[in-house]
Amino acid sequence: MRVRMALLMALAAVAGLTSCETTQPVGSGSKQMSFSMSSTALVDLWNLWDVFVEDANGDLVPASQPFPTRFCDIPTSIACCQVSGVSSTSVRVPWNYVVDIAMIPSGTGTEQTLASSVGDSDPFTSRTPFDSTIFATLGDGSSGGFFFRNGRRVSAGSEDYMANCLGVTAKVPEESVLGFSPSFVVELNKGDTVIIRARKELTTNSEFAGIYLSDPRIISLIEIDGIEINPRGDSSSSTTEGAGFTLSYTLR
C-alpha cells in the first residue's frame, strides 16, 4: 500500500491536472481512443556485420572466436564497430515506465481506474520500442579467414546492437503499455474523460543505463479513431531523472 501511494503521489506531482476542461473539437457518439508511448535520447551509431568462417566443405558458417582487431575484436558472431566522425543522433530508444490510466465516465465525476501498474511488485513493466532504423547498408569484406556479411549501420537504441553487441536481452519485455502491444485501447462515450499519468524508470534502476549519451524522455501518442489529437496537459516528460507527465482527454 505504501509503495502504491508513493507512486501515485509521484505521478500526481509531475503535473497539477485538476480540471477536465479541454479545447478539443466537438464530436458525437462513441469513439476508440488508443494510447502508446515512445522514448528518445541521443545515441552513437554502430556498424555491424555478421561474421563467418569456412568449414571443411568450404561453406560459410557463423564464427565463434575473436575477430581481427580492425573489426573490433568482438568474440561473438557479430562484429560491432562504433562509427567515428559522426555526431550523436536522436532516435527512439527503449525505456521502462510506470503508468496509470483512469476514466471519469460522463456525468459521474468519479475517477475509475482502467489499468495501472502502480502497486505492482515491479511497476515499471511497460516499455517503449527499440529504434528500428537502418541508417546505411555496408559492403561485404573478408580478413584473416573471416568473412563479413549483411553489414548495416544502426543506432545504440536498436535491438540489433543491444542484443548482439552488449548482450542486453534478459528482462527486456516486448513493446507494451501494461501488457497491451503496441497500444492501450479504450472505447469512449460522449462526455467521458480519460486521465493518464506516467513516469519513467530511474536511470539507476534501468537495464539500459549507460547505453545512451543523454537521459531519455518519454513521449505519449493519443489517437481517436486513428487520428492523432492534442490532449490537455503535458504529452511528454523532460529528460530529468524519473520525470513524468499527466494528461487528459474528454470526448466532446
C-alpha positions in Angstrom: 0.0 0.0 0.0 2.8 2.4 0.9 4.5 1.7 -2.5 1.3 2.3 -4.4 0.7 5.6 -2.5 4.2 6.7 -3.1 4.0 6.1 -6.8 0.6 7.7 -7.1 1.9 10.8 -5.3 4.9 10.9 -7.6 2.8 10.6 -10.7 0.4 13.3 -9.4 3.4 15.6 -8.7 4.6 15.6 -12.3 1.7 17.7 -13.3 -1.0 19.6 -11.5 -4.0 18.5 -13.5 -7.1 19.5 -11.6 -9.6 20.4 -14.3 -11.0 18.2 -17.2 -11.8 21.1 -19.5 -10.3 20.7 -22.9 -10.0 22.6 -26.2 -10.6 19.5 -28.3 -13.1 19.6 -31.3 -16.7 18.6 -30.8 -17.7 15.1 -31.8 -20.6 12.7 -31.4 -21.2 9.1 -30.4 -18.6 6.7 -29.1 -15.1 6.6 -30.4 -12.0 4.5 -29.9 -9.0 6.0 -28.1 -5.6 4.5 -28.3 -2.6 5.4 -26.1 1.0 4.5 -26.9 4.5 5.6 -25.8 8.0 6.2 -27.2 11.2 7.5 -25.8 14.0 9.4 -27.4 17.7 10.0 -26.5 21.0 10.9 -28.1 23.0 7.9 -29.1 26.1 6.8 -31.1 25.8 4.9 -34.4 27.4 1.5 -34.9 28.4 -0.6 -37.9 27.5 -4.3 -37.6 28.4 -7.3 -39.7 27.5 -11.0 -39.4 30.8 -12.8 -39.3 31.5 -16.2 -40.9 34.4 -18.7 -41.4 34.7 -21.5 -43.9 34.0 -25.1 -42.7 35.8 -28.2 -44.1 33.4 -28.2 -47.1 34.1 -24.6 -47.9 30.7 -23.4 -46.7 30.4 -20.3 -44.6 29.3 -20.9 -41.0 28.9 -18.4 -38.2 32.2 -17.5 -36.5 32.7 -18.2 -32.8 36.1 -16.8 -32.0 37.7 -13.3 -31.8 37.9 -11.3 -35.0 40.9 -9.3 -36.3 41.4 -6.0 -34.4 40.3 -4.0 -37.5 36.8 -5.4 -37.0 36.7 -4.6 -33.3 37.9 -8.0 -32.0 34.5 -8.9 -30.6 34.3 -12.6 -29.6 30.8 -13.4 -30.9 29.3 -14.0 -34.4 28.6 -10.2 -34.8 31.3 -7.6 -35.4 30.4 -4.3 -33.8 32.3 -1.1 -34.7 31.4 2.4 -33.4 31.1 4.9 -36.2 33.7 7.6 -35.9 33.3 11.2 -37.2 29.6 11.1 -37.0 27.8 13.3 -34.5 25.3 11.8 -32.0 21.8 11.2 -33.3 18.4 11.5 -31.5 16.4 8.3 -32.0 13.8 6.1 -30.4 15.2 4.1 -27.5 13.7 1.5 -25.2 12.9 2.6 -21.6 10.6 1.3 -19.0 7.9 3.4 -17.2 5.0 3.2 -14.8 1.6 4.3 -16.0 -1.8 4.8 -14.5 -4.9 5.1 -16.9 -8.2 6.2 -15.4 -11.5 7.4 -16.7 -14.3 9.7 -15.4 -17.4 8.4 -17.0 -19.8 11.2 -18.3 -22.0 12.6 -15.6 -20.3 10.8 -12.7 -17.4 13.0 -11.5 -15.8 9.8 -10.1 -12.4 8.7 -11.3 -12.2 4.9 -12.1 -9.0 3.0 -12.8 -9.0 1.4 -16.2 -5.5 -0.1 -16.0 -2.4 0.6 -13.8 0.9 -0.9 -12.8 1.0 1.3 -9.7 1.3 -1.0 -6.7 2.7 -4.0 -8.6 5.9 -5.6 -7.3 7.6 -4.2 -10.4 5.5 -1.3 -11.6 7.9 -0.3 -14.4 6.9 -3.2 -16.8 5.6 -1.1 -19.7 8.4 -0.3 -22.2 8.9 1.9 -25.2 10.1 0.4 -28.5 13.6 0.0 -29.9 14.9 2.1 -32.8 14.4 0.1 -36.0 16.2 2.5 -38.3 18.9 1.1 -40.7 21.0 4.2 -41.4 23.1 2.6 -44.1 23.8 -0.8 -45.7 27.5 -1.7 -45.7 29.6 -3.8 -48.1 30.9 -7.3 -47.6 34.5 -7.9 -46.6 37.0 -10.5 -45.5 40.2 -10.6 -43.5 42.4 -13.3 -42.0 39.9 -16.1 -42.9 36.9 -14.2 -41.6 34.0 -13.2 -43.9 31.9 -10.2 -43.1 28.3 -10.1 -44.5 25.0 -8.3 -44.0 26.7 -5.0 -43.0 24.4 -2.4 -41.6 24.6 0.9 -39.6 22.3 1.0 -36.6 22.0 3.1 -33.5 22.7 2.2 -29.9 19.0 2.3 -29.4 18.4 -0.7 -31.7 17.7 -4.3 -30.5 20.3 -5.5 -33.0 23.0 -3.5 -31.3 21.9 -4.3 -27.7 21.4 -8.0 -28.2 24.4 -8.7 -30.4 27.0 -6.2 -29.1 26.0 -5.8 -25.4 24.2 -9.0 -24.6 21.3 -7.0 -23.2 18.4 -9.5 -23.7 17.4 -10.5 -20.2 14.3 -8.8 -18.7 13.6 -6.9 -21.9 9.8 -7.1 -22.5 8.2 -6.6 -25.8 7.0 -3.1 -26.5 3.8 -2.7 -24.5 1.5 -0.5 -22.4 0.5 -2.5 -19.4 0.9 -5.7 -21.4 -1.0 -4.5 -24.4 1.2 -4.2 -27.5 1.7 -1.8 -29.0 -1.0 0.4 -27.5 -3.8 0.5 -24.9 -7.2 1.0 -26.4 -10.4 2.1 -24.7 -13.9 2.9 -26.0 -15.1 6.4 -25.0 -18.7 7.7 -25.0 -19.5 11.4 -25.3 -18.5 13.2 -22.2 -16.1 10.6 -20.9 -12.7 11.8 -19.7 -9.5 9.8 -19.7 -6.6 10.7 -17.4 -3.1 9.2 -18.0 -0.2 9.6 -15.6 3.2 8.2 -16.5 6.7 8.4 -15.1 9.9 6.9 -16.4 12.1 4.5 -14.5 15.1 5.9 -12.6 18.3 5.6 -14.5 20.0 3.8 -11.6 17.4 1.0 -11.9 17.3 0.7 -15.6 19.0 -2.1 -17.6 19.6 0.5 -20.3 21.6 2.8 -18.1 24.9 3.9 -19.6 23.9 3.0 -23.2 22.7 6.4 -24.3 24.5 9.7 -24.5 21.6 11.5 -22.8 18.8 10.7 -20.4 15.7 9.8 -22.4 12.3 11.5 -22.3 9.1 9.5 -22.6 6.5 10.7 -25.2 2.9 9.8 -25.5 0.7 9.4 -28.6 -3.0 9.7 -28.3 -5.3 8.8 -31.2 -9.0 9.0 -31.6 -10.3 6.6 -34.3 -6.8 6.6 -35.7 -6.3 10.4 -35.8 -3.7 12.0 -33.5 -5.0 14.6 -31.1 -3.5 17.0 -28.7 -4.8 16.3 -25.2 -4.8 18.7 -22.3 -1.7 18.7 -20.1 1.8 17.5 -20.9 2.3 14.9 -23.6 5.9 14.1 -22.7 8.3 14.2 -19.8 11.6 16.1 -19.5 14.9 14.4 -19.5 15.2 14.9 -15.8 15.8 11.7 -13.7 12.5 10.0 -13.0 10.4 12.7 -14.8 6.9 12.1 -16.0 3.7 13.7 -17.2 -0.1 13.9 -16.7 -2.6 14.4 -19.5 -6.4 14.2 -20.0 -8.8 14.0 -22.9 -12.6 14.5 -22.8 -14.7 13.3 -25.8 -17.0 16.1 -26.8 
